[in-house]
Amino acid sequence: MKRKLISLLLVSAMLSGCGAASSSSSTAQATTSSSSGTEDFSGVELSFWTAPFGENDAQFFEEHLAAWEERTGATVNVEVIPWDSYEEKYMTGVASGTGPDVGYMYNEMLYSYIESGAIEPIDSYFTEEEKANYIYWDNGNVLGKQYILPYVVGAPRVLFANMDLLAEAGYDAVPTTWDELVEVSKAVTEKTGKIGFDVPWGGYFGDLNEIYFPFLWQAGGDICDDEGNLTLDTDAALTAAEFVYSLKTDGVISASCVSRDSSAVSDDFRAGEVAMYIGASVGAKKNTEAGINWDYVPFTTNVEGGTMVANDSLVLMSSSKNKEAAVSLMKELTSPEIMQAFHEQCYQMPPITTGETYVDDAKFESMYTEYADQFHALPVMKNFSQIESALFANLQQMMMDELTPEEALNNTMEYASSLG
């Protein structure tokens, strides 16, 4: 299912402007703004679970939520959960009744929590004026209701290139097709002794956002159809798998790619040892700080184009004992002041509200308007996290020559079918 995440009209407007327990049992729905100064949540204790984005996330939120805590009388306990245990933490926390009041979730997680009723719809907690301030409000309507508040929206996966290494190999532009990617990669290795292109097949299933899904979309395929049925049994899915496998068999990437994670790849790029890699646009800041003369293309093209973009969100947990206070916290977290600071200090992204100034790298501004219709969010579909894990494991076995591309995809389809 093609998900056109960012509308050209909205982005143009954007670029013109970054507890489990509570002392109250109230579940009344609120429509007042968190910055109104009229809310009194004295004695309310809320918990907010989030993933790590910067180097000092807990300190960042502690400092930036202090004014809201003083204004409302509430207390926020922020828990920053490592990526590798993120979903497990939610599963055990929600099951045991110790989950958060407000949580950060990515699309892959959402389906089961929505289906079980663990996430509360939020539409009636926001006024029409408030909704209009959120550039991506409509992206929060999933499975028929406004279950999520778009929060981390952007970070398209792009092909970064060290232009000095490319120039040394005789090229002055970043490859824009699969064939060019192979050609330039080999030339860089031959003429500079550096790694032309590197791919992290030794990481985890989230790396599919860089190492397989973009190629799937670029081959004209998709992860699922409009009814949420997995579509990894298509010619496009096989074409993409065969291409990423050929990168190894053709000597473009090393056989040791199965022992490389994304940090190793990006670190070597910043050390000048790798000429090209696919990563989130947020890596640009560190590339610049490392002194790399870099450029990028949003994606290479085989048939159509396309790349992955984040559509992560804040959710209101149904178990929250004070939903009014929890929604107020959600509004504060997404306020222009806090989001701009978040984008400056923690995670470079485009604005999510009309009141925020663009602070992402200037090189990316045109990308959000010129290629918005080719950005794809991951689907909200049943069992997607399990399917992603299985797909990564099967494709990893492919990269270790234990499965053919066709077998890797067929095994994933069979596994998905067994989940029901």
N, C-alpha and C positions, 0 to 999 in steps of 0.2 A: 504494500500500500504506500503510495507516494505521499509523503507528508511535507507539504510546502510550509515550512515553519514560520518564515518571516515575510510578511507582506511588504511589497515595495513601497506602498503608500505609508505604512506605519514607520518603516525604517527611514524614509525620507524625512518624516516629521521628527523622528528620534535624532537624526544627525543634525538637525537645525537647532535644537535645544542645548555612574559606577557606583509534668510532675505527676509526674505520677500522682502527686498528692497536692491538695490545696485545702485551705481552711474554709472555703466556701463551696456549697453544693449547687450554686446557681448555674443554670444552663440557658439563661435568657440570651436571645440573639441581639447583638449590638450593631448599631449602624453609625456610631460616633467615631471620629478619627482618633487614632492613638495620640496624635499631637494636639488634641483639642484642649487638654489640661483639665477636663471635667470629670475624668474617670477616677474612681477611688477603689483600689483593689488592696487596701491595707490588709496585711497579714497573709495575702495570697502567695503561695510558693509555686512557681512553674518550672518545668524542666524543658530544655531545648537541646535536642540531639542534632549534631551536624558532623560532616566529614571534614578532614583537614584540607585547607586550601592554601594557607600561608604558613609561615614559620611559627607564628604566635597567635593562632586563632582564638584560643581561650582568653588571652589577655586583650585581644582586639574587642571581642564581644563584651567582656567585663567593663572595659572603658567606655564603649559606645552605648551600652545599655544603662549606664549609671544614671543618666538624666531621666530616662523613662521610669526606672525604679524609684527614684526620688519623687517624681511627679505623681506616680500612681500608688506608691506604697507597696508595690509587689516586689518579690524577689525572684530572680531568674538563675537557675542552676544550669550552666552550659556544660555539656559533655561532648568533647571532640573524640570521635570514634575512628580508629585506623581503618583505611579502606579495605584491608584484607579480612577484617572481621565485621564489617559494617552490617551486612545482611543478617549474619548470625546473631548479632547483638539485638537487632530489631525482632527477629523471630522469637528469641528467648524472652526478651523484655515484654513484648505484647502478650505472649502466651501466659506469662506469669503475672501480668497486671502491673508491671513496673516500667512500662514504656513511657515515652515523653508526652508532654502536652502538645508541643509543637515539634515537628520533625522535618528534617531535610530528606527528600527521597528523589531518586532518579526513576525514569519511566519503567525500567525493567522490574522495579520492586512493586509498582502500584497495584497491579491487577488483583493479587490475592488479598491485599489489605482492603481494597474497595469491596471485593466480593464478600468478604467476611464481615463487613460493616465496621471495620476498625478505623476507617477514615470518615470524617464528617464532611458533608457538603458545606461550602462556605459562602455561596452566592448571597444569601439573605443577610449576611453580616456586613456587607459592603453597600454603600450608597452608589447610585448611578454615577455621581461625580467622582467618587473614589475609583470606581471601575475604569472610568475614562482616563485616569492618570496612569494606568498600567498599560504599557505598550503591547504586552503579550497576554492580556487578560483572557482572550478567547482561546489561547493555547491550553488554558487550565480546564477547559471543558472536555472531559474524557469519559467514555462509557455513558454519555448522556447527561452528566451533571458536572457542575463546577466543583470538582473535588480538590483541585490544587491551585496554588498561587504561584505562577511562574517566578522563578527566583534566580537561578543560574542559567541564563539563556544566551547562547552564543558558543564561543570556543570551537568554531568549525575546525575540522581536521584538514590541514594543508600540507603541501609538500614544501619543506624548507630546503634551501640550497645554499651552500657556501660558495659565493660567487668567485672568490679568489681561486678556489680549487677548480671550479668549472672553467675559469679563464685559462688556468695553467694547462688544462686538457684541451683547450681550443674552442670553448663554448662561451657565449655571452648572454644566454637566456636559460631560464629554468625549463626543463622538459614539460611538454603539455600533452603528450600521448604516451601510451604504454611502450611503444617501440622506441620512442626517444628516451624514455627513462632507462631502458636497457642499454641503449647505445651510449648515452652519456655516462652511465655508471661504469661500464666496461672501459671507456676511454679514460676516465679519472683514475681508475685502478692501474691501468697500463702505463699512463704517463706521469702519475704523481706518486704511486705506491701507496696511496691512501685508499680507504674503503669508499667505493662509489656510492653505494646505497645500503642502508642497514635496516633490518626489521626485527623487532623483539618477539620471537616465538617462545621465549622462555619465561614469559610473565604470567598473566592471568587472563580470564575471559574478557575483562574489560578492554584489553588490548585489541580485540576484534574491531573496535571503533577505528583503529588505524590500519590494521593488517589484513582485514578481509572485507568488512562491510563497505568501505568506499569503493573497492574494486567490484563488488556485487552491484552497486548502483551504477557504476561506470560501465558495466556490461549490459545495462538495461534491465536488471532484475530488481527484486525487492525481498525483504525478509518474510513478509506475509501479504496476503491479499486483503481486500476490504472487509472480509468477514473474520479476519484474524487467523486464517489458516496458514500454516508455515509453508513457504514456497521455495525450499532449498532443493527441490527436485526438478528445477527448470534448467534449460540450456544456459541461461545467463549465470545461474549459480555455479554450474559446472565450469563455464568459461573462466569465471573469476577464480575458482579454486585451482584450476589447471594453470592459470597465469602465476598465481603466488607460489605454486609449487615449482614452476619452471624457473623462477628467480633463483632457486637453489640449484636445481639440476643443470641450469645453464651457466652457473658460476657467477651470477650477479651478486648474490649474497652468500655468506659463508655457511658451511654445513654446521657450524657452531651456533647458528642463529637460535637453536632450541635452548641454548644456555644463556641467552641475552634477554634482559628485561628492558623496559622502556627507559629507565634511568640510565642504564649502561649506554644505550644508544644515544640519548640526548647529551649525556656527559661527554661522550667521545666526539660528537658533533661540535660541542663548545670547546673542545681541546684541539680542534682542527684535524682530527683523525678520520672523520666521516664527512663525506661531501653532501649527502642528502638523506633525509628521513621524513617520515610522516608523523606529525604530532599536532596537538591542539595549539591554536593560535596564541594561547596564553604563554607559550614557551618563548615567544619573541623577546620578551624583556630580558630573560636570562641569556638568550643568544646575543643580544646587543651588549649586555654587561660583560660577556666573555670576549668581546672585541671581534666577533665574527661579522664579516661583511656579507649579510644574508639577504636573500630575496625569497619569494615564494610564488606558487600558483595554488588556487583553491583546490584543484584536483587535476589529475591527468585524465585523458579522455580515450575511451575505446569505442563506445557506441554513443552514449549521451552525456555523461558527466555525473556529478553528484558527490556529496561527501556528508559525513556525519556532523551534526550540530547538537549541542546539549539543550535539553528542555527540562532541566531539573527544577524542583519545586519545594515549597513549604506546604506541609499538610497539618490539618487540625485533627488530632486523634480523638476518636469518639469517647475514649475513657477519661478525657480531661474533665476534672470536676468543676472547673470554671472556664467554660468555653469563651465567655465574653472577655476575660482577661487574656486568654490564649490568643484570640483573634487580634486584640490590641497589640500584643507582642509581635504577631506576624506583620501588622501594619508598620510597627516601629522598625522592625528588621529590614523592611523593604522601602523605608522612607528614603527620599533622595539624598539626605545628608549621610545616612549610614551606608547606603549602597555606593555612593561615590567614593567614600573612604575605603569601603571594602574592595572596590575595583582598583583603587590606587595602591592600597597597601597589601592586599591578599591575593587577588585574582583578577587580572586584567580582562574585562569583558565590556561589551557595549551596554548602554543604559537600559534599565527595565521600566523606568518611569519617565514621564515627560519633563519632570523637574530636574533631572540629572544631566550633568554635562558629560560629553564623550571624553573618556580618558584612555581608551585603548590606543594601541599603536596607530599612528596616522596612516600607515601603509594599508591598513585593513578597512578604512572607511568605505572605499568604493566597493569592496567585496560584498558588504551587506546590502547594497542596492543592486549591483550588477548580477549577482549570483544567488539572490535570496530564494528564487524558485527552484534551485537545485540543492538546497540544504534539506537534509532528512533527519528527523528525530527518530530515536528508537521507538518501536511500537509499544503500546500498553496492551499486552496480550497475555493470555493464560499461560502460566508455567514458563515465562520467557527467561527468567534467571537460570532455571535448570537447563533449558534448551541451549542458552548461551554457553553454559559451562560444558555441556556435552559437545557442542559444535567446536569449541576451542580445543577440547581434549582430542577429538577426532582429527581436526586439522593439524594439531601438533603431531599426532602420530603419522599423518601424511608427510609432514616435514622431516620426520625421522625415517621415512621410507617403509613404514609398517603398514600403511594403507594407501590405496590409490585415491586420487581426488574424488572419484565417483563413489568409492566405498565410504569415504569420510562423510560425504553428504548423505548417502543412503542410511548409514548408521545413525546419523542425527535425526533423520526423518522417522526412522523406526522407533528411536527412543522417545521422540515427541509424541508419537502415536500411542506408545505404551502408557504415557502419563494420563491419557484420557482428557 
